[in-house]
C-alpha cells in the first residue's frame, strides 16, 4: 500500500476527524471531531466484512438526521476504483 493504510480498524468509541466538507450547512466539515457510535458493513464474495458507513456522534450539528438521535451523523464509504488498460 506504499504510504497509505491498507486496512483501518474501526471500533465503537473511536475518536475520528472528518477530513472532507461532508455537510457544510449541517456543521460536518473538514476538521470536525466526533466519535464512532455504529459501524455498518456488508459481506463481499469472500465473506469478508467491507465497511459501507459509520455513524459518528458530532456535537453541535445543525440539522438532525431522520431516524438517528440528535448529533448522530452517517458517514458513507468513499472509494474510487480506477482501471488502467494498455
PDB file of N, CA, C and O in Angstrom, chain B, residues numbered from 101:
ATOM      1  N   UNK B 101       0.811  -1.205   0.000  1.00  0.00           N
ATOM      2  CA  UNK B 101       0.000   0.000   0.000  1.00  0.00           C
ATOM      3  C   UNK B 101       0.848   1.261   0.000  1.00  0.00           C
ATOM      4  O   UNK B 101       0.305   2.365   0.039  1.00  0.00           O
ATOM      5  N   UNK B 102       2.158   1.122  -0.042  1.00  0.00           N
ATOM      6  CA  UNK B 102       3.093   2.246  -0.018  1.00  0.00           C
ATOM      7  C   UNK B 102       2.831   3.097   1.218  1.00  0.00           C
ATOM      8  O   UNK B 102       2.966   2.582   2.328  1.00  0.00           O
ATOM      9  N   UNK B 103       2.471   4.348   1.093  1.00  0.00           N
ATOM     10  CA  UNK B 103       2.309   5.204   2.253  1.00  0.00           C
ATOM     11  C   UNK B 103       0.859   5.336   2.689  1.00  0.00           C
ATOM     12  O   UNK B 103       0.537   6.220   3.483  1.00  0.00           O
ATOM     13  N   UNK B 104      -0.017   4.484   2.192  1.00  0.00           N
ATOM     14  CA  UNK B 104      -1.424   4.539   2.576  1.00  0.00           C
ATOM     15  C   UNK B 104      -1.767   3.311   3.407  1.00  0.00           C
ATOM     16  O   UNK B 104      -1.151   2.256   3.260  1.00  0.00           O
ATOM     17  N   UNK B 105      -2.737   3.459   4.263  1.00  0.00           N
ATOM     18  CA  UNK B 105      -3.198   2.324   5.050  1.00  0.00           C
ATOM     19  C   UNK B 105      -3.990   1.376   4.169  1.00  0.00           C
ATOM     20  O   UNK B 105      -4.857   1.811   3.410  1.00  0.00           O
ATOM     21  N   UNK B 106      -3.707   0.105   4.259  1.00  0.00           N
ATOM     22  CA  UNK B 106      -4.472  -0.881   3.506  1.00  0.00           C
ATOM     23  C   UNK B 106      -5.796  -1.170   4.186  1.00  0.00           C
ATOM     24  O   UNK B 106      -6.823  -1.316   3.524  1.00  0.00           O
ATOM     25  N   UNK B 107      -5.770  -1.253   5.507  1.00  0.00           N
ATOM     26  CA  UNK B 107      -6.982  -1.504   6.289  1.00  0.00           C
ATOM     27  C   UNK B 107      -6.955  -0.603   7.509  1.00  0.00           C
ATOM     28  O   UNK B 107      -5.907  -0.384   8.117  1.00  0.00           O
ATOM     29  N   UNK B 108      -8.099  -0.096   7.851  1.00  0.00           N
ATOM     30  CA  UNK B 108      -8.198   0.785   9.002  1.00  0.00           C
ATOM     31  C   UNK B 108      -9.201   0.180   9.976  1.00  0.00           C
ATOM     32  O   UNK B 108     -10.383   0.082   9.649  1.00  0.00           O
ATOM     33  N   UNK B 109      -8.756  -0.230  11.174  1.00  0.00           N
ATOM     34  CA  UNK B 109      -9.705  -0.795  12.138  1.00  0.00           C
ATOM     35  C   UNK B 109     -10.637   0.285  12.674  1.00  0.00           C
ATOM     36  O   UNK B 109     -10.188   1.368  13.051  1.00  0.00           O
ATOM     37  N   UNK B 110     -11.920  -0.005  12.706  1.00  0.00           N
ATOM     38  CA  UNK B 110     -12.919   0.920  13.248  1.00  0.00           C
ATOM     39  C   UNK B 110     -13.574   0.254  14.444  1.00  0.00           C
ATOM     40  O   UNK B 110     -13.939  -0.919  14.378  1.00  0.00           O
ATOM     41  N   UNK B 111     -13.726   0.983  15.527  1.00  0.00           N
ATOM     42  CA  UNK B 111     -14.391   0.418  16.696  1.00  0.00           C
ATOM     43  C   UNK B 111     -15.253   1.492  17.368  1.00  0.00           C
ATOM     44  O   UNK B 111     -14.991   2.689  17.254  1.00  0.00           O
ATOM     45  N   UNK B 112     -16.272   1.031  18.062  1.00  0.00           N
ATOM     46  CA  UNK B 112     -17.178   1.920  18.781  1.00  0.00           C
ATOM     47  C   UNK B 112     -16.372   2.704  19.817  1.00  0.00           C
ATOM     48  O   UNK B 112     -15.562   2.131  20.545  1.00  0.00           O
ATOM     49  N   UNK B 113     -16.601   4.010  19.875  1.00  0.00           N
ATOM     50  CA  UNK B 113     -15.913   4.876  20.820  1.00  0.00           C
ATOM     51  C   UNK B 113     -14.634   5.486  20.275  1.00  0.00           C
ATOM     52  O   UNK B 113     -14.010   6.318  20.933  1.00  0.00           O
ATOM     53  N   UNK B 114     -14.243   5.077  19.080  1.00  0.00           N
ATOM     54  CA  UNK B 114     -13.008   5.587  18.474  1.00  0.00           C
ATOM     55  C   UNK B 114     -13.189   7.050  18.065  1.00  0.00           C
ATOM     56  O   UNK B 114     -14.164   7.381  17.389  1.00  0.00           O
ATOM     57  N   UNK B 115     -12.258   7.940  18.468  1.00  0.00           N
ATOM     58  CA  UNK B 115     -12.351   9.331  18.016  1.00  0.00           C
ATOM     59  C   UNK B 115     -11.978   9.415  16.542  1.00  0.00           C
ATOM     60  O   UNK B 115     -11.073   8.721  16.080  1.00  0.00           O
ATOM     61  N   UNK B 116     -12.682  10.271  15.810  1.00  0.00           N
ATOM     62  CA  UNK B 116     -12.418  10.462  14.385  1.00  0.00           C
ATOM     63  C   UNK B 116     -12.377  11.951  14.070  1.00  0.00           C
ATOM     64  O   UNK B 116     -12.900  12.783  14.811  1.00  0.00           O
ATOM     65  N   UNK B 117     -11.743  12.256  12.953  1.00  0.00           N
ATOM     66  CA  UNK B 117     -11.653  13.622  12.465  1.00  0.00           C
ATOM     67  C   UNK B 117     -12.163  13.622  11.031  1.00  0.00           C
ATOM     68  O   UNK B 117     -11.626  12.911  10.182  1.00  0.00           O
ATOM     69  N   UNK B 118     -13.185  14.408  10.759  1.00  0.00           N
ATOM     70  CA  UNK B 118     -13.745  14.491   9.410  1.00  0.00           C
ATOM     71  C   UNK B 118     -12.726  15.225   8.524  1.00  0.00           C
ATOM     72  O   UNK B 118     -12.227  16.287   8.894  1.00  0.00           O
ATOM     73  N   UNK B 119     -12.423  14.646   7.350  1.00  0.00           N
ATOM     74  CA  UNK B 119     -11.382  15.229   6.500  1.00  0.00           C
ATOM     75  C   UNK B 119     -11.929  15.835   5.211  1.00  0.00           C
ATOM     76  O   UNK B 119     -11.160  16.288   4.363  1.00  0.00           O
ATOM     77  N   UNK B 120     -13.261  15.845   5.058  1.00  0.00           N
ATOM     78  CA  UNK B 120     -13.874  16.478   3.888  1.00  0.00           C
ATOM     79  C   UNK B 120     -15.081  17.278   4.345  1.00  0.00           C
ATOM     80  O   UNK B 120     -15.673  16.984   5.384  1.00  0.00           O
ATOM     81  N   UNK B 121     -15.445  18.293   3.565  1.00  0.00           N
ATOM     82  CA  UNK B 121     -16.679  19.028   3.841  1.00  0.00           C
ATOM     83  C   UNK B 121     -17.845  18.145   3.421  1.00  0.00           C
ATOM     84  O   UNK B 121     -18.204  18.092   2.245  1.00  0.00           O
ATOM     85  N   UNK B 122     -18.427  17.457   4.385  1.00  0.00           N
ATOM     86  CA  UNK B 122     -19.492  16.499   4.124  1.00  0.00           C
ATOM     87  C   UNK B 122     -20.857  17.181   4.076  1.00  0.00           C
ATOM     88  O   UNK B 122     -21.647  16.925   3.167  1.00  0.00           O
ATOM     89  N   UNK B 123     -21.135  18.040   5.040  1.00  0.00           N
ATOM     90  CA  UNK B 123     -22.416  18.743   5.131  1.00  0.00           C
ATOM     91  C   UNK B 123     -22.157  20.110   5.757  1.00  0.00           C
ATOM     92  O   UNK B 123     -22.250  20.266   6.975  1.00  0.00           O
ATOM     93  N   UNK B 124     -21.835  21.087   4.934  1.00  0.00           N
ATOM     94  CA  UNK B 124     -21.435  22.402   5.426  1.00  0.00           C
ATOM     95  C   UNK B 124     -22.553  23.052   6.230  1.00  0.00           C
ATOM     96  O   UNK B 124     -22.302  23.570   7.318  1.00  0.00           O
ATOM     97  N   UNK B 125     -23.782  23.037   5.717  1.00  0.00           N
ATOM     98  CA  UNK B 125     -24.887  23.670   6.449  1.00  0.00           C
ATOM     99  C   UNK B 125     -25.204  22.931   7.745  1.00  0.00           C
ATOM    100  O   UNK B 125     -25.691  23.536   8.700  1.00  0.00           O
ATOM    101  N   UNK B 126     -24.930  21.626   7.785  1.00  0.00           N
ATOM    102  CA  UNK B 126     -25.185  20.838   8.990  1.00  0.00           C
ATOM    103  C   UNK B 126     -24.045  20.874   9.986  1.00  0.00           C
ATOM    104  O   UNK B 126     -24.188  20.374  11.102  1.00  0.00           O
ATOM    105  N   UNK B 127     -22.906  21.460   9.605  1.00  0.00           N
ATOM    106  CA  UNK B 127     -21.788  21.578  10.527  1.00  0.00           C
ATOM    107  C   UNK B 127     -20.799  20.428  10.478  1.00  0.00           C
ATOM    108  O   UNK B 127     -19.923  20.339  11.339  1.00  0.00           O
ATOM    109  N   UNK B 128     -20.915  19.538   9.487  1.00  0.00           N
ATOM    110  CA  UNK B 128     -19.984  18.412   9.359  1.00  0.00           C
ATOM    111  C   UNK B 128     -18.981  18.789   8.266  1.00  0.00           C
ATOM    112  O   UNK B 128     -19.196  18.537   7.081  1.00  0.00           O
ATOM    113  N   UNK B 129     -17.886  19.397   8.705  1.00  0.00           N
ATOM    114  CA  UNK B 129     -16.905  19.945   7.767  1.00  0.00           C
ATOM    115  C   UNK B 129     -15.500  19.444   8.112  1.00  0.00           C
ATOM    116  O   UNK B 129     -15.278  18.832   9.158  1.00  0.00           O
ATOM    117  N   UNK B 130     -14.567  19.718   7.211  1.00  0.00           N
ATOM    118  CA  UNK B 130     -13.180  19.345   7.413  1.00  0.00           C
ATOM    119  C   UNK B 130     -12.687  19.856   8.768  1.00  0.00           C
ATOM    120  O   UNK B 130     -12.792  21.048   9.055  1.00  0.00           O
ATOM    121  N   UNK B 131     -12.151  18.964   9.596  1.00  0.00           N
ATOM    122  CA  UNK B 131     -11.650  19.341  10.914  1.00  0.00           C
ATOM    123  C   UNK B 131     -12.614  19.054  12.047  1.00  0.00           C
ATOM    124  O   UNK B 131     -12.239  19.183  13.213  1.00  0.00           O
ATOM    125  N   UNK B 132     -13.857  18.665  11.739  1.00  0.00           N
ATOM    126  CA  UNK B 132     -14.836  18.351  12.773  1.00  0.00           C
ATOM    127  C   UNK B 132     -14.436  17.068  13.486  1.00  0.00           C
ATOM    128  O   UNK B 132     -14.053  16.091  12.843  1.00  0.00           O
ATOM    129  N   UNK B 133     -14.524  17.067  14.803  1.00  0.00           N
ATOM    130  CA  UNK B 133     -14.195  15.880  15.602  1.00  0.00           C
ATOM    131  C   UNK B 133     -15.471  15.169  16.022  1.00  0.00           C
ATOM    132  O   UNK B 133     -16.498  15.800  16.273  1.00  0.00           O
ATOM    133  N   UNK B 134     -15.390  13.859  16.093  1.00  0.00           N
ATOM    134  CA  UNK B 134     -16.529  13.067  16.513  1.00  0.00           C
ATOM    135  C   UNK B 134     -16.084  11.747  17.102  1.00  0.00           C
ATOM    136  O   UNK B 134     -14.892  11.502  17.287  1.00  0.00           O
ATOM    137  N   UNK B 135     -17.062  10.894  17.397  1.00  0.00           N
ATOM    138  CA  UNK B 135     -16.789   9.581  17.990  1.00  0.00           C
ATOM    139  C   UNK B 135     -17.685   8.549  17.319  1.00  0.00           C
ATOM    140  O   UNK B 135     -18.887   8.771  17.170  1.00  0.00           O
ATOM    141  N   UNK B 136     -17.109   7.428  16.916  1.00  0.00           N
ATOM    142  CA  UNK B 136     -17.876   6.383  16.242  1.00  0.00           C
ATOM    143  C   UNK B 136     -18.875   5.753  17.216  1.00  0.00           C
ATOM    144  O   UNK B 136     -18.510   5.349  18.320  1.00  0.00           O
ATOM    145  N   UNK B 137     -20.138   5.676  16.792  1.00  0.00           N
ATOM    146  CA  UNK B 137     -21.169   5.023  17.606  1.00  0.00           C
ATOM    147  C   UNK B 137     -21.730   3.773  16.930  1.00  0.00           C
ATOM    148  O   UNK B 137     -22.373   2.954  17.587  1.00  0.00           O
ATOM    149  N   UNK B 138     -21.494   3.618  15.628  1.00  0.00           N
ATOM    150  CA  UNK B 138     -22.002   2.446  14.911  1.00  0.00           C
ATOM    151  C   UNK B 138     -21.194   2.257  13.624  1.00  0.00           C
ATOM    152  O   UNK B 138     -20.826   3.224  12.957  1.00  0.00           O
ATOM    153  N   UNK B 139     -20.927   0.992  13.291  1.00  0.00           N
ATOM    154  CA  UNK B 139     -20.247   0.658  12.044  1.00  0.00           C
ATOM    155  C   UNK B 139     -21.146  -0.303  11.276  1.00  0.00           C
ATOM    156  O   UNK B 139     -21.586  -1.318  11.817  1.00  0.00           O
ATOM    157  N   UNK B 140     -21.417   0.018  10.022  1.00  0.00           N
ATOM    158  CA  UNK B 140     -22.234  -0.852   9.177  1.00  0.00           C
ATOM    159  C   UNK B 140     -21.363  -1.423   8.077  1.00  0.00           C
ATOM    160  O   UNK B 140     -20.477  -0.747   7.554  1.00  0.00           O
ATOM    161  N   UNK B 141     -21.618  -2.659   7.735  1.00  0.00           N
ATOM    162  CA  UNK B 141     -20.806  -3.314   6.726  1.00  0.00           C
ATOM    163  C   UNK B 141     -21.635  -4.307   5.928  1.00  0.00           C
ATOM    164  O   UNK B 141     -22.758  -4.648   6.297  1.00  0.00           O
ATOM    165  N   UNK B 142     -21.050  -4.765   4.818  1.00  0.00           N
ATOM    166  CA  UNK B 142     -21.645  -5.837   4.033  1.00  0.00           C
ATOM    167  C   UNK B 142     -20.560  -6.889   3.834  1.00  0.00           C
ATOM    168  O   UNK B 142     -19.376  -6.609   4.022  1.00  0.00           O
ATOM    169  N   UNK B 143     -20.961  -8.087   3.456  1.00  0.00           N
ATOM    170  CA  UNK B 143     -20.008  -9.156   3.189  1.00  0.00           C
ATOM    171  C   UNK B 143     -19.695  -9.192   1.695  1.00  0.00           C
ATOM    172  O   UNK B 143     -20.601  -9.119   0.865  1.00  0.00           O
ATOM    173  N   UNK B 144     -18.412  -9.303   1.357  1.00  0.00           N
ATOM    174  CA  UNK B 144     -18.042  -9.421  -0.050  1.00  0.00           C
ATOM    175  C   UNK B 144     -18.101 -10.889  -0.481  1.00  0.00           C
ATOM    176  O   UNK B 144     -18.533 -11.743   0.293  1.00  0.00           O
ATOM    177  N   UNK B 145     -17.678 -11.179  -1.684  1.00  0.00           N
ATOM    178  CA  UNK B 145     -17.772 -12.545  -2.205  1.00  0.00           C
ATOM    179  C   UNK B 145     -16.877 -13.530  -1.451  1.00  0.00           C
ATOM    180  O   UNK B 145     -17.077 -14.740  -1.560  1.00  0.00           O
ATOM    181  N   UNK B 146     -15.901 -13.043  -0.692  1.00  0.00           N
ATOM    182  CA  UNK B 146     -15.034 -13.901   0.123  1.00  0.00           C
ATOM    183  C   UNK B 146     -15.516 -13.991   1.568  1.00  0.00           C
ATOM    184  O   UNK B 146     -14.822 -14.526   2.433  1.00  0.00           O
ATOM    185  N   UNK B 147     -16.722 -13.458   1.820  1.00  0.00           N
ATOM    186  CA  UNK B 147     -17.313 -13.424   3.166  1.00  0.00           C
ATOM    187  C   UNK B 147     -16.517 -12.541   4.127  1.00  0.00           C
ATOM    188  O   UNK B 147     -16.538 -12.760   5.339  1.00  0.00           O
ATOM    189  N   UNK B 148     -15.817 -11.546   3.585  1.00  0.00           N
ATOM    190  CA  UNK B 148     -15.095 -10.573   4.393  1.00  0.00           C
ATOM    191  C   UNK B 148     -15.970  -9.341   4.574  1.00  0.00           C
ATOM    192  O   UNK B 148     -16.688  -8.943   3.657  1.00  0.00           O
ATOM    193  N   UNK B 149     -15.909  -8.737   5.762  1.00  0.00           N
ATOM    194  CA  UNK B 149     -16.693  -7.538   6.017  1.00  0.00           C
ATOM    195  C   UNK B 149     -16.062  -6.324   5.339  1.00  0.00           C
ATOM    196  O   UNK B 149     -14.857  -6.094   5.445  1.00  0.00           O
ATOM    197  N   UNK B 150     -16.892  -5.556   4.644  1.00  0.00           N
ATOM    198  CA  UNK B 150     -16.460  -4.325   3.972  1.00  0.00           C
ATOM    199  C   UNK B 150     -17.341  -3.191   4.503  1.00  0.00           C
ATOM    200  O   UNK B 150     -18.567  -3.263   4.420  1.00  0.00           O
ATOM    201  N   UNK B 151     -16.721  -2.160   5.040  1.00  0.00           N
ATOM    202  CA  UNK B 151     -17.458  -1.043   5.638  1.00  0.00           C
ATOM    203  C   UNK B 151     -18.269  -0.300   4.572  1.00  0.00           C
ATOM    204  O   UNK B 151     -17.756   0.019   3.500  1.00  0.00           O
ATOM    205  N   UNK B 152     -19.545  -0.030   4.880  1.00  0.00           N
ATOM    206  CA  UNK B 152     -20.393   0.748   3.986  1.00  0.00           C
ATOM    207  C   UNK B 152     -20.683   2.133   4.561  1.00  0.00           C
ATOM    208  O   UNK B 152     -20.832   3.101   3.816  1.00  0.00           O
ATOM    209  N   UNK B 153     -20.763   2.222   5.889  1.00  0.00           N
ATOM    210  CA  UNK B 153     -20.996   3.516   6.524  1.00  0.00           C
ATOM    211  C   UNK B 153     -20.650   3.441   8.005  1.00  0.00           C
ATOM    212  O   UNK B 153     -20.548   2.361   8.587  1.00  0.00           O
ATOM    213  N   UNK B 154     -20.475   4.602   8.589  1.00  0.00           N
ATOM    214  CA  UNK B 154     -20.196   4.730  10.010  1.00  0.00           C
ATOM    215  C   UNK B 154     -21.090   5.839  10.539  1.00  0.00           C
ATOM    216  O   UNK B 154     -21.241   6.875   9.893  1.00  0.00           O
ATOM    217  N   UNK B 155     -21.684   5.631  11.710  1.00  0.00           N
ATOM    218  CA  UNK B 155     -22.445   6.697  12.354  1.00  0.00           C
ATOM    219  C   UNK B 155     -21.532   7.316  13.402  1.00  0.00           C
ATOM    220  O   UNK B 155     -20.977   6.624  14.256  1.00  0.00           O
ATOM    221  N   UNK B 156     -21.387   8.641  13.317  1.00  0.00           N
ATOM    222  CA  UNK B 156     -20.473   9.375  14.191  1.00  0.00           C
ATOM    223  C   UNK B 156     -21.272  10.373  15.019  1.00  0.00           C
ATOM    224  O   UNK B 156     -22.117  11.098  14.493  1.00  0.00           O
ATOM    225  N   UNK B 157     -20.995  10.402  16.320  1.00  0.00           N
ATOM    226  CA  UNK B 157     -21.604  11.411  17.200  1.00  0.00           C
ATOM    227  C   UNK B 157     -20.777  12.683  17.078  1.00  0.00           C
ATOM    228  O   UNK B 157     -19.586  12.693  17.389  1.00  0.00           O
ATOM    229  N   UNK B 158     -21.421  13.761  16.622  1.00  0.00           N
ATOM    230  CA  UNK B 158     -20.755  15.049  16.433  1.00  0.00           C
ATOM    231  C   UNK B 158     -21.563  16.099  17.179  1.00  0.00           C
ATOM    232  O   UNK B 158     -22.743  16.306  16.893  1.00  0.00           O
ATOM    233  N   UNK B 159     -20.936  16.749  18.119  1.00  0.00           N
ATOM    234  CA  UNK B 159     -21.624  17.775  18.897  1.00  0.00           C
ATOM    235  C   UNK B 159     -21.932  18.998  18.040  1.00  0.00           C
ATOM    236  O   UNK B 159     -21.180  19.325  17.121  1.00  0.00           O
ATOM    237  N   UNK B 160     -23.023  19.660  18.339  1.00  0.00           N
ATOM    238  CA  UNK B 160     -23.413  20.926  17.707  1.00  0.00           C
ATOM    239  C   UNK B 160     -23.703  20.820  16.217  1.00  0.00           C
ATOM    240  O   UNK B 160     -23.433  21.762  15.473  1.00  0.00           O
ATOM    241  N   UNK B 161     -24.251  19.684  15.761  1.00  0.00           N
ATOM    242  CA  UNK B 161     -24.672  19.614  14.372  1.00  0.00           C
ATOM    243  C   UNK B 161     -25.980  20.374  14.236  1.00  0.00           C
ATOM    244  O   UNK B 161     -26.830  20.333  15.126  1.00  0.00           O
ATOM    245  N   UNK B 162     -26.135  21.063  13.125  1.00  0.00           N
ATOM    246  CA  UNK B 162     -27.266  21.971  12.939  1.00  0.00           C
ATOM    247  C   UNK B 162     -28.541  21.254  12.519  1.00  0.00           C
ATOM    248  O   UNK B 162     -29.632  21.648  12.933  1.00  0.00           O
ATOM    249  N   UNK B 163     -28.427  20.211  11.708  1.00  0.00           N
ATOM    250  CA  UNK B 163     -29.607  19.560  11.143  1.00  0.00           C
ATOM    251  C   UNK B 163     -29.660  18.109  11.587  1.00  0.00           C
ATOM    252  O   UNK B 163     -28.791  17.327  11.200  1.00  0.00           O
ATOM    253  N   UNK B 164     -30.663  17.714  12.399  1.00  0.00           N
ATOM    254  CA  UNK B 164     -30.760  16.307  12.798  1.00  0.00           C
ATOM    255  C   UNK B 164     -31.138  15.426  11.613  1.00  0.00           C
ATOM    256  O   UNK B 164     -31.912  15.836  10.748  1.00  0.00           O
ATOM    257  N   UNK B 165     -30.596  14.230  11.579  1.00  0.00           N
ATOM    258  CA  UNK B 165     -30.893  13.283  10.509  1.00  0.00           C
ATOM    259  C   UNK B 165     -32.118  12.453  10.898  1.00  0.00           C
ATOM    260  O   UNK B 165     -32.267  12.088  12.064  1.00  0.00           O
ATOM    261  N   UNK B 166     -32.996  12.149   9.936  1.00  0.00           N
ATOM    262  CA  UNK B 166     -34.158  11.311  10.238  1.00  0.00           C
ATOM    263  C   UNK B 166     -33.721   9.942  10.743  1.00  0.00           C
ATOM    264  O   UNK B 166     -32.750   9.375  10.241  1.00  0.00           O
ATOM    265  N   UNK B 167     -34.416   9.417  11.714  1.00  0.00           N
ATOM    266  CA  UNK B 167     -34.212   8.078  12.275  1.00  0.00           C
ATOM    267  C   UNK B 167     -32.905   7.927  13.047  1.00  0.00           C
ATOM    268  O   UNK B 167     -32.515   6.804  13.367  1.00  0.00           O
ATOM    269  N   UNK B 168     -32.219   9.029  13.355  1.00  0.00           N
ATOM    270  CA  UNK B 168     -30.997   8.984  14.159  1.00  0.00           C
ATOM    271  C   UNK B 168     -31.141   9.944  15.331  1.00  0.00           C
ATOM    272  O   UNK B 168     -31.835  10.954  15.223  1.00  0.00           O
ATOM    273  N   UNK B 169     -30.483   9.634  16.459  1.00  0.00           N
ATOM    274  CA  UNK B 169     -30.507  10.572  17.580  1.00  0.00           C
ATOM    275  C   UNK B 169     -29.870  11.912  17.188  1.00  0.00           C
ATOM    276  O   UNK B 169     -29.091  11.981  16.238  1.00  0.00           O
ATOM    277  N   UNK B 170     -30.207  12.963  17.921  1.00  0.00           N
ATOM    278  CA  UNK B 170     -29.630  14.280  17.679  1.00  0.00           C
ATOM    279  C   UNK B 170     -28.113  14.176  17.810  1.00  0.00           C
ATOM    280  O   UNK B 170     -27.613  13.515  18.720  1.00  0.00           O
ATOM    281  N   UNK B 171     -27.405  14.802  16.938  1.00  0.00           N
ATOM    282  CA  UNK B 171     -25.944  14.871  16.853  1.00  0.00           C
ATOM    283  C   UNK B 171     -25.297  13.622  16.268  1.00  0.00           C
ATOM    284  O   UNK B 171     -24.070  13.541  16.221  1.00  0.00           O
ATOM    285  N   UNK B 172     -26.081  12.651  15.821  1.00  0.00           N
ATOM    286  CA  UNK B 172     -25.510  11.487  15.148  1.00  0.00           C
ATOM    287  C   UNK B 172     -25.607  11.691  13.638  1.00  0.00           C
ATOM    288  O   UNK B 172     -26.673  12.004  13.107  1.00  0.00           O
ATOM    289  N   UNK B 173     -24.474  11.509  12.954  1.00  0.00           N
ATOM    290  CA  UNK B 173     -24.414  11.729  11.507  1.00  0.00           C
ATOM    291  C   UNK B 173     -23.836  10.501  10.817  1.00  0.00           C
ATOM    292  O   UNK B 173     -22.845   9.942  11.284  1.00  0.00           O
ATOM    293  N   UNK B 174     -24.447  10.072   9.704  1.00  0.00           N
ATOM    294  CA  UNK B 174     -23.865   8.963   8.955  1.00  0.00           C
ATOM    295  C   UNK B 174     -22.728   9.460   8.060  1.00  0.00           C
ATOM    296  O   UNK B 174     -22.829  10.516   7.436  1.00  0.00           O
ATOM    297  N   UNK B 175     -21.670   8.698   8.010  1.00  0.00           N
ATOM    298  CA  UNK B 175     -20.545   8.983   7.117  1.00  0.00           C
ATOM    299  C   UNK B 175     -20.444   7.786   6.179  1.00  0.00           C
ATOM    300  O   UNK B 175     -20.251   6.652   6.617  1.00  0.00           O
ATOM    301  N   UNK B 176     -20.577   8.053   4.892  1.00  0.00           N
ATOM    302  CA  UNK B 176     -20.600   6.979   3.902  1.00  0.00           C
ATOM    303  C   UNK B 176     -19.199   6.649   3.419  1.00  0.00           C
ATOM    304  O   UNK B 176     -18.315   7.506   3.395  1.00  0.00           O
ATOM    305  N   UNK B 177     -19.010   5.393   3.034  1.00  0.00           N
ATOM    306  CA  UNK B 177     -17.724   4.975   2.488  1.00  0.00           C
ATOM    307  C   UNK B 177     -17.449   5.767   1.212  1.00  0.00           C
ATOM    308  O   UNK B 177     -18.361   6.034   0.428  1.00  0.00           O
ATOM    309  N   UNK B 178     -16.209   6.131   1.015  1.00  0.00           N
ATOM    310  CA  UNK B 178     -15.818   6.929  -0.148  1.00  0.00           C
ATOM    311  C   UNK B 178     -14.631   6.246  -0.799  1.00  0.00           C
ATOM    312  O   UNK B 178     -13.510   6.319  -0.296  1.00  0.00           O
ATOM    313  N   UNK B 179     -14.878   5.585  -1.911  1.00  0.00           N
ATOM    314  CA  UNK B 179     -13.789   4.904  -2.604  1.00  0.00           C
ATOM    315  C   UNK B 179     -13.847   5.243  -4.089  1.00  0.00           C
ATOM    316  O   UNK B 179     -14.885   5.629  -4.625  1.00  0.00           O
ATOM    317  N   UNK B 180     -12.724   5.089  -4.712  1.00  0.00           N
ATOM    318  CA  UNK B 180     -12.629   5.289  -6.156  1.00  0.00           C
ATOM    319  C   UNK B 180     -11.876   4.107  -6.732  1.00  0.00           C
ATOM    320  O   UNK B 180     -10.768   3.795  -6.296  1.00  0.00           O
ATOM    321  N   UNK B 181     -12.480   3.446  -7.717  1.00  0.00           N
ATOM    322  CA  UNK B 181     -11.806   2.348  -8.403  1.00  0.00           C
ATOM    323  C   UNK B 181     -11.345   2.837  -9.770  1.00  0.00           C
ATOM    324  O   UNK B 181     -12.134   3.378 -10.545  1.00  0.00           O
ATOM    325  N   UNK B 182     -10.081   2.646 -10.053  1.00  0.00           N
ATOM    326  CA  UNK B 182      -9.525   3.083 -11.330  1.00  0.00           C
ATOM    327  C   UNK B 182      -8.903   1.874 -12.009  1.00  0.00           C
ATOM    328  O   UNK B 182      -8.131   1.140 -11.394  1.00  0.00           O
ATOM    329  N   UNK B 183      -9.238   1.667 -13.279  1.00  0.00           N
ATOM    330  CA  UNK B 183      -8.652   0.589 -14.052  1.00  0.00           C
ATOM    331  C   UNK B 183      -7.905   1.177 -15.227  1.00  0.00           C
ATOM    332  O   UNK B 183      -8.449   1.975 -15.990  1.00  0.00           O
ATOM    333  N   UNK B 184      -6.664   0.779 -15.365  1.00  0.00           N
ATOM    334  CA  UNK B 184      -5.848   1.218 -16.491  1.00  0.00           C
ATOM    335  C   UNK B 184      -5.703   0.059 -17.481  1.00  0.00           C
ATOM    336  O   UNK B 184      -5.395  -1.066 -17.089  1.00  0.00           O
ATOM    337  N   UNK B 185      -5.921   0.337 -18.726  1.00  0.00           N
ATOM    338  CA  UNK B 185      -5.689  -0.673 -19.758  1.00  0.00           C
ATOM    339  C   UNK B 185      -4.618  -0.149 -20.701  1.00  0.00           C
ATOM    340  O   UNK B 185      -4.511   1.051 -20.956  1.00  0.00           O
ATOM    341  N   UNK B 186      -3.842  -1.072 -21.202  1.00  0.00           N
ATOM    342  CA  UNK B 186      -2.741  -0.668 -22.077  1.00  0.00           C
ATOM    343  C   UNK B 186      -2.921  -1.263 -23.438  1.00  0.00           C
ATOM    344  O   UNK B 186      -2.096  -1.040 -24.324  1.00  0.00           O
TER     345      UNK B 186
END
